[in-house]
């Protein structure tokens, strides 16, 4: 074995028995992945006005799961976790290892080739494989689905709100997102009003074409991520407005897929899983969804950000009309897919479990521990019914970061809304969760220390001059390095901005910064605990653009809290004036 085994925090799978349903032709697998759909957005999960008859049918003919989690609360890392069965920190699909919390059109990175996807696993049994819809794991040819085990691809390479070129009023002409077939752009801008319909048509063609052989269909809908678009047949038909129109069209799509499977005579030999990539984007108001009774939503590690609806359908094997309270995750889908096909996995360090017996209702979940990452930092952990929050954020995309000592502790079976902190009554639970979390950290190869996200620390920053504000960088189309930044404005040379910086233990670290350059940005230097770190960083640029990682060399840190000081030196001689005077844009810092 190449890697150590901890039965509580990871699973190293080298072999397991072939499913009792695996025949000469193994079962098909369909994963339908909605985007930003909340726990409370479906009729079968309690929504009072959104009609979802197809998903209701899927739940009536299959099993509805109530404690199903995703690997992250935003797009890119969540998708990486589903397809690889590994926490995104292992695959590098987190901020600190990529420029932002998710990938953007200007990024030159993607899911590494060394990673093994569900599609690559299933190709060992000669599965036909297709990805339809949103990818968001790298838009360059070497990172697209056709380089990750999929025979074919039809969809958009990243979120539908990227590549916007004008006013953000929800009109297609203002969004220049490309539609790809395999690696070629076939439409730009993509007509988003018909994407759900066209994705569905592609999926059905794939099913019919491959009805006589095993296949894996990954159908990742673009919606209900904003901007919202519905086709003419659904626009204006839902009592929930445009958001409801979009969800009801996705529900229609699910029904079309189920019908296509049954018409082809392969429904009984197909496992279909419907879920979402993360919770609802609550700050979008009426254009965002609902987490139901769960707290908060997308971008956060409260339950509403990472617990999502999941329905499993397989008439021959999954119990009909059941509700399962099993503790399960998207990380479990890769080992489950391998078990479904009777495939022996290579030696892989996985964070997922084979939950095929759970889906069949014949065994409890093997999972009792799960980590809630935000970027490469562990914000929370669940152990059995208990969840401990080490850090919380009050708002997405940018809100104050709070550290909790002792951690907040909630009993999720009694309190799924995370309202009643029980830390004082159960120190032994916190101790066990800390132990399991520490064991996990030891397994993260070349683990970077937690990123210091400047936008979440804005409320804790101290300045000797000027002022700090959080800037939503989505206003700068296709050029920014993260979801929000700390902007230090109206500063003068010699002024300092001081940020807290935590080190888990004393030692030598590499300090890496992420900034934005523009014509009027200042030159800064960094100090750590009063000592200069690295060279000056010149913020001048010809346009608004991310710097990428900037190394400030090795720094000595003490255990616990340290001070990171950003000092304004002046401006590049090429820099122009700015109405706010000197300006510095900071995306974050990383300790390695």
C-alpha positions as CSV (number, residue, x, y, z in Angstrom):
1,X,0.0,0.0,0.0
2,X,1.3,3.4,-0.9
3,X,-0.8,5.3,1.6
4,X,-1.8,4.9,5.3
5,X,-5.3,3.8,6.2
6,X,-7.5,5.5,8.7
7,X,-10.9,3.8,8.9
8,X,-12.6,6.9,10.3
9,X,-11.3,9.5,7.9
10,X,-10.6,7.9,4.5
11,X,-11.0,4.7,2.6
12,X,-8.2,3.0,0.6
13,X,-10.0,0.7,-1.7
14,X,-8.0,-2.0,-3.5
15,X,-10.7,-4.5,-4.1
16,X,-14.3,-5.4,-3.2
17,X,-16.8,-8.0,-4.3
18,X,-18.8,-7.6,-7.5
19,X,-22.4,-6.4,-7.1
20,X,-25.0,-9.1,-7.0
21,X,-26.6,-7.3,-9.9
22,X,-23.5,-7.2,-12.0
23,X,-24.1,-9.4,-15.0
24,X,-22.3,-9.9,-18.2
25,X,-23.5,-6.4,-19.0
26,X,-23.1,-4.2,-15.9
27,X,-25.7,-1.6,-14.9
28,X,-25.7,1.8,-16.4
29,X,-25.1,4.9,-14.3
30,X,-26.8,8.3,-14.8
31,X,-25.8,11.2,-12.5
32,X,-28.0,14.4,-12.8
33,X,-26.3,17.3,-11.2
34,X,-28.3,20.6,-10.7
35,X,-26.4,23.8,-10.1
36,X,-27.2,25.9,-6.9
37,X,-30.4,23.9,-6.2
38,X,-31.3,24.1,-2.5
39,X,-32.4,21.5,-0.1
40,X,-35.8,23.1,0.1
41,X,-36.4,23.7,-3.6
42,X,-38.2,20.5,-4.6
43,X,-41.8,19.6,-4.0
44,X,-40.8,16.2,-2.6
45,X,-38.5,18.0,-0.1
46,X,-41.3,20.3,1.1
47,X,-41.4,23.3,-1.3
48,X,-45.0,24.7,-1.3
49,X,-45.2,26.1,-4.8
50,X,-42.5,24.6,-7.1
51,X,-44.1,21.7,-8.9
52,X,-41.7,18.7,-9.5
53,X,-43.8,15.8,-10.6
54,X,-40.9,13.9,-12.3
55,X,-38.8,14.2,-9.2
56,X,-41.8,13.2,-7.1
57,X,-42.1,10.2,-9.3
58,X,-38.4,9.4,-9.0
59,X,-38.7,9.6,-5.2
60,X,-41.9,7.4,-5.2
61,X,-40.2,4.8,-7.4
62,X,-36.9,5.2,-5.6
63,X,-35.4,6.4,-2.3
64,X,-35.1,10.0,-1.1
65,X,-32.0,10.8,1.0
66,X,-32.1,13.5,3.7
67,X,-28.5,13.6,4.9
68,X,-26.5,13.8,1.7
69,X,-23.6,16.2,1.4
70,X,-21.4,17.6,-1.3
71,X,-17.6,18.0,-1.1
72,X,-17.7,21.8,-1.2
73,X,-20.2,24.7,-1.1
74,X,-19.2,26.2,-4.5
75,X,-19.0,24.8,-8.1
76,X,-15.4,23.8,-9.0
77,X,-14.4,21.9,-5.8
78,X,-17.8,20.3,-5.5
79,X,-17.6,18.9,-9.0
80,X,-14.0,17.7,-8.4
81,X,-15.1,15.8,-5.3
82,X,-18.0,14.1,-7.1
83,X,-15.9,12.9,-10.0
84,X,-12.8,11.8,-8.1
85,X,-14.2,10.6,-4.7
86,X,-11.5,12.8,-3.0
87,X,-11.7,16.0,-1.0
88,X,-10.9,18.8,-3.4
89,X,-7.8,19.8,-1.3
90,X,-6.2,16.5,-2.5
91,X,-6.9,17.3,-6.2
92,X,-5.8,21.0,-6.0
93,X,-9.2,22.3,-6.9
94,X,-9.4,24.8,-4.1
95,X,-8.4,28.4,-3.6
96,X,-4.7,28.7,-2.7
97,X,-3.9,26.0,-5.2
98,X,-6.0,27.7,-7.9
99,X,-6.3,31.5,-8.1
100,X,-9.9,31.8,-6.9
101,X,-12.6,29.7,-5.0
102,X,-13.7,28.5,-8.4
103,X,-12.1,28.4,-11.9
104,X,-12.6,31.4,-14.2
105,X,-12.2,31.9,-18.0
106,X,-8.7,33.5,-17.6
107,X,-7.4,30.6,-15.5
108,X,-4.9,28.2,-17.1
109,X,-5.4,25.3,-14.8
110,X,-7.9,22.5,-14.3
111,X,-8.4,19.0,-12.8
112,X,-5.0,17.4,-13.0
113,X,-4.5,14.5,-15.4
114,X,-3.2,12.3,-12.6
115,X,-6.7,12.3,-11.0
116,X,-8.9,9.4,-11.8
117,X,-12.6,10.2,-12.6
118,X,-15.7,8.0,-12.5
119,X,-15.6,8.0,-16.3
120,X,-12.1,6.7,-16.3
121,X,-13.0,3.9,-13.8
122,X,-16.0,2.8,-15.9
123,X,-14.0,2.8,-19.1
124,X,-12.3,-0.3,-17.7
125,X,-15.6,-2.2,-18.4
126,X,-16.0,-0.6,-21.8
127,X,-18.7,1.9,-20.7
128,X,-19.8,4.5,-23.2
129,X,-19.3,7.8,-21.4
130,X,-20.7,11.3,-22.0
131,X,-20.7,14.6,-20.1
132,X,-23.5,17.0,-20.9
133,X,-23.8,20.5,-19.4
134,X,-21.6,22.5,-17.1
135,X,-18.1,21.3,-16.6
136,X,-16.1,23.9,-14.5
137,X,-13.0,21.8,-14.0
138,X,-10.8,23.6,-16.6
139,X,-11.8,25.1,-20.0
140,X,-8.5,24.4,-21.9
141,X,-8.6,21.2,-24.1
142,X,-6.3,19.3,-21.7
143,X,-8.8,19.7,-18.9
144,X,-12.1,19.2,-20.7
145,X,-14.2,16.0,-20.2
146,X,-12.7,14.4,-23.3
147,X,-9.3,14.4,-21.5
148,X,-10.9,13.0,-18.3
149,X,-12.4,9.7,-19.5
150,X,-15.5,11.0,-21.4
151,X,-16.0,9.9,-25.0
152,X,-17.9,13.0,-25.8
153,X,-19.0,16.4,-24.3
154,X,-21.7,18.9,-25.0
155,X,-22.0,21.9,-22.7
156,X,-20.5,25.1,-21.3
157,X,-17.1,25.0,-19.7
158,X,-17.8,27.1,-16.7
159,X,-20.6,29.0,-14.9
160,X,-23.2,30.8,-17.0
161,X,-22.5,34.1,-15.3
162,X,-18.9,34.3,-16.5
163,X,-17.8,36.0,-19.7
164,X,-20.4,38.7,-19.2
165,X,-19.8,41.7,-21.6
166,X,-22.4,44.3,-20.6
167,X,-25.2,45.2,-18.2
168,X,-26.2,42.3,-15.9
169,X,-29.9,42.3,-16.6
170,X,-30.4,38.6,-17.5
171,X,-30.4,39.0,-21.2
172,X,-28.4,36.5,-23.3
173,X,-26.5,39.1,-25.4
174,X,-24.8,40.2,-22.3
175,X,-23.3,36.8,-21.5
176,X,-20.6,35.5,-23.9
177,X,-20.4,32.0,-22.5
178,X,-19.4,29.4,-25.2
179,X,-21.2,26.2,-26.0
180,X,-18.8,23.3,-26.8
181,X,-19.0,20.0,-28.5
182,X,-16.0,18.0,-27.4
183,X,-13.3,20.7,-27.5
184,X,-14.8,22.9,-30.2
185,X,-16.9,26.0,-29.7
186,X,-20.1,25.6,-31.7
187,X,-22.1,28.6,-30.4
188,X,-21.1,31.9,-28.7
189,X,-22.8,33.3,-26.9
190,X,-24.8,30.2,-25.9
191,X,-28.5,30.7,-26.1
192,X,-29.2,30.0,-22.5
193,X,-33.0,30.0,-22.9
194,X,-32.8,26.6,-24.6
195,X,-29.8,25.0,-22.7
196,X,-31.9,22.8,-20.5
197,X,-33.9,21.6,-23.4
198,X,-30.8,21.0,-25.6
199,X,-29.0,19.2,-22.8
200,X,-32.0,16.9,-22.4
201,X,-32.1,16.1,-26.1
202,X,-28.3,15.3,-26.1
203,X,-28.8,13.0,-23.1
204,X,-31.7,11.1,-24.7
205,X,-29.7,10.7,-28.0
206,X,-26.8,9.3,-26.0
207,X,-29.2,6.8,-24.1
208,X,-30.8,5.6,-27.3
209,X,-27.5,5.3,-29.1
210,X,-26.0,3.2,-26.3
211,X,-29.0,1.2,-25.2
212,X,-27.2,-2.1,-26.1
213,X,-24.1,-1.4,-24.0
214,X,-23.2,-0.2,-20.5
215,X,-23.0,3.6,-20.3
216,X,-22.3,6.5,-17.9
217,X,-24.1,9.7,-18.5
218,X,-23.1,12.8,-16.4
219,X,-25.8,15.4,-16.9
220,X,-24.8,18.6,-15.2
221,X,-27.4,21.2,-15.6
222,X,-26.4,24.9,-15.9
223,X,-29.4,26.0,-13.9
224,X,-30.7,27.2,-11.5
225,X,-27.4,29.1,-11.2
226,X,-27.9,32.8,-12.0
227,X,-28.6,34.3,-14.5
228,X,-31.8,32.3,-14.8
229,X,-33.2,31.3,-18.2
230,X,-36.2,29.1,-19.1
231,X,-37.4,28.0,-22.5
232,X,-40.6,29.5,-23.9
233,X,-42.7,26.5,-22.8
234,X,-41.8,27.0,-19.1
235,X,-41.2,30.8,-18.8
236,X,-43.9,32.4,-16.8
237,X,-45.6,29.2,-15.7
238,X,-44.5,28.7,-12.1
239,X,-46.0,30.3,-9.0
240,X,-42.5,30.7,-7.8
241,X,-41.5,33.1,-10.6
242,X,-38.5,32.7,-12.9
243,X,-36.6,30.5,-10.4
244,X,-39.6,28.2,-10.2
245,X,-39.8,28.1,-14.0
246,X,-36.2,27.0,-14.2
247,X,-36.5,24.3,-11.6
248,X,-39.7,23.0,-13.2
249,X,-37.9,22.7,-16.5
250,X,-35.2,20.7,-14.9
251,X,-37.9,18.5,-13.4
252,X,-39.3,18.0,-16.9
253,X,-35.8,17.0,-18.1
254,X,-35.5,14.4,-15.4
255,X,-38.8,12.9,-16.5
256,X,-37.6,12.8,-20.1
257,X,-34.5,10.9,-19.1
258,X,-36.4,8.4,-17.0
259,X,-38.9,7.9,-19.9
260,X,-36.0,7.4,-22.3
261,X,-34.5,4.7,-20.1
262,X,-37.8,2.8,-19.8
263,X,-38.7,3.1,-23.5
264,X,-35.3,1.6,-24.3
265,X,-36.0,-1.3,-21.9
266,X,-33.0,-0.5,-19.7
267,X,-34.7,1.2,-16.7
268,X,-34.3,-1.9,-14.5
269,X,-30.6,-2.0,-15.3
270,X,-29.8,1.7,-14.6
271,X,-29.0,3.6,-11.4
272,X,-30.0,7.2,-11.6
273,X,-28.8,9.7,-9.0
274,X,-30.2,13.2,-8.9
275,X,-28.6,15.8,-6.6
276,X,-27.1,19.4,-6.6
277,X,-23.6,20.8,-6.5
278,X,-24.2,23.0,-3.4
279,X,-26.8,24.9,-1.6
280,X,-28.9,27.9,-2.8
281,X,-27.4,31.3,-3.7
282,X,-29.4,33.1,-1.0
283,X,-28.0,36.6,-1.7
284,X,-29.7,36.5,-5.1
285,X,-33.0,37.0,-3.4
286,X,-35.9,35.8,-5.6
287,X,-33.5,34.5,-8.2
288,X,-31.9,32.2,-5.6
289,X,-33.4,29.1,-4.0
290,X,-34.2,27.8,-0.5
291,X,-32.4,25.6,1.9
292,X,-35.7,24.8,3.7
293,X,-35.1,24.3,7.4
294,X,-31.3,24.3,7.0
295,X,-29.1,27.3,7.9
296,X,-27.6,29.5,5.2
297,X,-26.6,28.4,1.7
298,X,-24.1,28.4,-1.1
299,X,-20.5,29.3,-0.3
300,X,-20.9,28.5,3.4
301,X,-20.2,25.5,5.6
302,X,-23.5,25.7,7.5
303,X,-25.8,22.8,6.6
304,X,-27.6,24.8,3.9
305,X,-24.4,25.2,2.0
306,X,-23.5,21.6,1.7
307,X,-26.5,19.3,2.5
308,X,-28.4,18.9,-0.7
309,X,-31.4,16.8,-2.0
310,X,-30.5,13.4,-3.4
311,X,-32.8,10.9,-5.0
312,X,-31.7,7.4,-6.1
313,X,-33.7,5.5,-8.7
314,X,-33.2,1.9,-9.9
315,X,-36.4,-0.1,-10.1
316,X,-34.7,-3.4,-9.8
317,X,-32.5,-2.6,-6.8
318,X,-33.4,0.6,-4.9
319,X,-36.4,0.4,-2.6
320,X,-39.4,2.3,-3.8
321,X,-41.0,5.1,-1.8
322,X,-38.4,5.1,1.0
323,X,-36.8,7.9,2.8
324,X,-33.2,7.3,4.0
325,X,-31.5,9.1,6.8
326,X,-28.1,7.6,5.9
327,X,-25.1,9.9,6.2
328,X,-23.8,9.9,2.6
329,X,-21.9,12.2,0.2
330,X,-20.9,12.8,-3.4
331,X,-17.5,11.5,-2.5
332,X,-19.1,8.1,-2.2
333,X,-20.2,8.0,-5.8
334,X,-16.9,7.0,-7.4
335,X,-16.4,3.9,-5.2
336,X,-20.1,3.1,-5.6
337,X,-19.8,3.3,-9.4
338,X,-16.8,0.9,-9.3
339,X,-18.8,-1.5,-7.2
340,X,-21.8,-1.2,-9.5
341,X,-19.7,-2.2,-12.5
342,X,-17.7,-4.9,-10.6
343,X,-14.4,-3.1,-11.1
344,X,-11.3,-3.4,-8.9
345,X,-10.0,0.0,-8.2
346,X,-6.3,0.8,-8.3
347,X,-4.6,1.9,-5.1
348,X,-6.2,5.2,-4.6
349,X,-6.4,7.4,-1.5
350,X,-10.2,8.0,-1.5
351,X,-12.4,9.8,0.9
352,X,-15.6,8.1,-0.3
353,X,-17.2,4.7,0.5
354,X,-19.1,2.2,-1.5
355,X,-22.7,3.0,-0.6
356,X,-24.3,0.5,-3.0
357,X,-25.7,-1.5,-0.1
358,X,-27.1,1.7,1.4
359,X,-28.8,2.6,-1.9
360,X,-30.3,-0.9,-1.9
361,X,-31.5,-0.5,1.7
362,X,-29.5,-3.6,2.9
363,X,-26.9,-1.9,5.1
364,X,-26.3,1.2,7.1
365,X,-23.9,3.9,5.8
366,X,-20.2,3.1,6.5
367,X,-19.6,6.8,7.0
368,X,-19.4,8.4,10.4
369,X,-17.1,11.4,9.7
370,X,-17.0,14.2,7.1
371,X,-15.1,17.4,6.8
372,X,-16.5,20.8,5.7
373,X,-13.8,22.5,3.7
374,X,-13.8,26.1,2.6
375,X,-10.9,26.4,0.2
376,X,-8.1,24.5,1.8
377,X,-9.2,25.2,5.3
378,X,-11.3,23.0,7.5
379,X,-14.2,25.1,8.7
380,X,-16.3,22.3,10.3
381,X,-16.5,18.5,10.8
382,X,-19.3,16.1,11.4
383,X,-19.0,13.0,13.5
384,X,-22.1,10.8,13.7
385,X,-24.9,13.2,14.5
386,X,-22.5,15.9,15.9
387,X,-21.1,18.8,13.9
388,X,-18.4,21.1,15.2
389,X,-17.7,24.5,13.6
390,X,-14.2,25.8,14.0
391,X,-14.8,28.8,11.7
392,X,-18.0,30.3,10.3
393,X,-18.7,33.0,7.8
394,X,-21.8,35.1,8.1
395,X,-22.4,35.9,4.5
396,X,-21.5,34.7,1.0
397,X,-19.6,35.7,-1.1
398,X,-17.9,38.0,1.4
399,X,-18.7,38.3,5.1
400,X,-16.9,38.5,8.4
401,X,-15.0,35.3,9.4
402,X,-15.4,34.2,13.0
403,X,-13.1,31.7,14.7
404,X,-14.7,29.6,17.5
405,X,-12.8,28.3,20.5
406,X,-14.3,26.1,21.7
407,X,-15.9,25.1,18.4
408,X,-19.7,25.5,18.1
409,X,-21.3,22.1,18.5
410,X,-24.7,21.0,17.1
411,X,-26.6,17.8,17.3
412,X,-27.9,17.6,13.7
413,X,-30.5,14.9,14.2
414,X,-32.2,17.0,16.9
415,X,-31.2,20.4,15.5
416,X,-30.7,20.4,11.7
417,X,-31.1,24.2,11.7
418,X,-28.0,24.5,13.9
419,X,-29.5,26.8,16.4
420,X,-28.5,25.4,19.8
421,X,-24.8,25.3,20.6
422,X,-24.0,22.3,22.9
423,X,-20.2,22.7,23.2
424,X,-20.3,23.4,26.9
425,X,-22.2,20.2,27.6
426,X,-20.1,17.9,25.5
427,X,-16.4,18.6,25.6
428,X,-15.7,14.9,25.0
429,X,-17.4,15.1,21.6
430,X,-15.3,18.1,20.6
431,X,-12.1,16.2,21.7
432,X,-13.0,13.3,19.5
433,X,-13.8,15.5,16.5
434,X,-10.5,17.3,17.0
435,X,-8.7,14.0,17.0
436,X,-10.3,12.7,13.8
437,X,-9.7,16.1,12.1
438,X,-6.0,16.0,13.1
439,X,-5.7,12.4,11.7
440,X,-7.2,13.6,8.4
441,X,-4.7,16.5,8.1
442,X,-1.8,14.1,8.2
443,X,-3.1,12.4,5.1
444,X,-3.3,15.5,2.9
445,X,-0.1,15.2,0.8
446,X,2.0,18.4,0.6
447,X,-0.8,20.1,2.5
448,X,-0.8,23.9,2.3
449,X,-1.6,25.7,5.5
450,X,-4.9,27.5,5.6
451,X,-5.4,30.4,3.1
452,X,-5.9,33.8,4.7
453,X,-8.8,35.1,2.7
454,X,-8.6,38.9,2.8
455,X,-12.2,39.4,1.9
456,X,-13.5,37.5,4.9
457,X,-11.0,39.3,7.2
458,X,-12.0,42.8,6.2
459,X,-13.9,43.2,9.5
460,X,-10.7,42.3,11.5
461,X,-8.3,44.4,9.5
462,X,-6.6,47.5,11.2
463,X,-5.5,50.4,9.1
464,X,-3.4,53.4,10.1
465,X,-4.7,55.4,7.1
466,X,-7.3,55.0,4.4
467,X,-10.2,52.6,4.7
468,X,-11.1,49.0,3.9
469,X,-14.0,47.7,1.9
470,X,-15.0,44.5,0.3
471,X,-15.3,44.7,-3.5
472,X,-17.4,42.2,-5.5
473,X,-15.1,41.5,-8.4
474,X,-17.8,40.1,-10.7
475,X,-18.0,43.6,-12.1
476,X,-14.7,43.0,-13.8
477,X,-15.6,40.5,-16.5
478,X,-13.3,37.6,-16.9
479,X,-10.3,39.4,-15.3
480,X,-10.5,38.8,-11.6
481,X,-8.9,36.2,-9.4
482,X,-11.6,35.5,-6.8
483,X,-15.2,36.0,-5.7
484,X,-14.4,39.2,-3.8
485,X,-11.5,41.2,-2.7
486,X,-10.3,43.4,0.1
487,X,-9.8,46.9,-1.3
488,X,-7.7,49.3,0.7
489,X,-8.5,52.8,-0.6
490,X,-7.7,56.5,0.3
491,X,-4.3,55.4,1.7
492,X,-1.1,57.3,1.7
493,X,2.6,56.2,1.5
494,X,3.6,54.8,4.9
495,X,0.1,53.7,5.8
496,X,-0.2,50.2,7.0
497,X,-3.0,47.6,6.9
498,X,-2.6,44.8,9.5
499,X,-4.3,41.4,9.2
500,X,-4.3,38.5,11.7
501,X,-2.5,35.4,10.4
502,X,-2.8,32.1,12.2
503,X,-0.2,29.3,12.1
504,X,-1.1,25.9,13.5
505,X,2.5,25.5,14.9
506,X,5.7,27.4,15.1
507,X,8.0,27.0,12.1
508,X,9.2,28.3,8.7
509,X,6.6,28.8,6.0
510,X,6.5,30.2,2.5
511,X,4.2,33.3,2.3
512,X,2.3,33.6,-0.9
513,X,0.0,36.5,-1.8
514,X,-2.7,37.0,-4.4
515,X,-3.4,40.5,-5.6
516,X,-5.0,42.5,-8.5
517,X,-3.1,44.8,-10.8
518,X,-4.5,47.9,-12.5
519,X,-3.2,51.2,-13.8
520,X,-3.7,53.1,-10.5
521,X,-2.8,50.4,-7.9
522,X,0.0,51.0,-5.4
523,X,3.3,49.4,-4.6
524,X,3.4,47.5,-1.3
525,X,5.7,45.6,0.9
526,X,4.9,43.0,3.5
527,X,6.0,42.5,7.1
528,X,5.4,39.5,9.3
529,X,5.5,40.3,13.0
530,X,7.3,43.5,12.1
531,X,10.0,41.8,10.0
532,X,10.2,42.5,6.2
533,X,9.1,39.6,4.0
534,X,10.3,39.3,0.4
535,X,10.4,42.0,-2.3
536,X,8.1,44.9,-3.1
537,X,4.9,44.0,-5.0
538,X,4.1,46.5,-7.8
539,X,0.3,46.7,-8.3
540,X,0.6,48.5,-11.7
541,X,-1.1,46.8,-14.7
542,X,-2.5,47.8,-18.0
543,X,-5.9,46.4,-17.1
544,X,-7.7,44.9,-14.2
545,X,-6.0,41.5,-13.9
546,X,-5.0,39.0,-11.2
547,X,-1.3,38.6,-10.3
548,X,-1.5,34.9,-9.7
549,X,0.6,33.6,-6.8
550,X,3.3,36.0,-5.6
551,X,5.9,34.5,-3.3
552,X,7.3,36.6,-0.5
553,X,9.8,33.9,0.5
554,X,10.3,32.1,3.8
555,X,8.9,33.6,7.1
556,X,9.2,32.5,10.7
557,X,5.9,32.2,12.5
558,X,5.0,31.5,16.1
559,X,2.2,29.1,16.9
560,X,-1.2,30.8,17.0
561,X,-1.9,34.3,15.9
562,X,0.7,36.4,14.0
563,X,0.5,39.8,12.4
564,X,0.7,40.3,8.6
565,X,1.3,44.0,7.7
566,X,0.8,45.4,4.2
567,X,2.6,48.8,3.9
568,X,1.9,51.2,1.1
569,X,5.2,52.4,-0.4
570,X,3.9,54.5,-3.3
571,X,2.9,54.2,-7.0
572,X,4.6,53.0,-10.2
573,X,5.6,56.1,-12.2
574,X,3.2,54.8,-15.0
575,X,0.2,54.8,-12.6
576,X,-2.5,57.4,-13.1
577,X,-4.6,59.2,-10.5
578,X,-7.6,57.6,-8.8
579,X,-10.6,59.3,-7.2
580,X,-9.9,57.3,-4.0
581,X,-6.2,58.1,-4.0
582,X,-3.9,55.2,-3.5
583,X,-5.6,51.8,-3.9
584,X,-4.5,48.2,-3.2
585,X,-6.5,45.1,-4.2
586,X,-5.9,42.0,-2.1
587,X,-7.4,38.6,-2.8
588,X,-5.7,36.6,-0.1
589,X,-2.6,34.9,1.3
590,X,-1.4,31.4,1.7
591,X,1.1,29.7,4.0
592,X,3.0,26.7,2.6
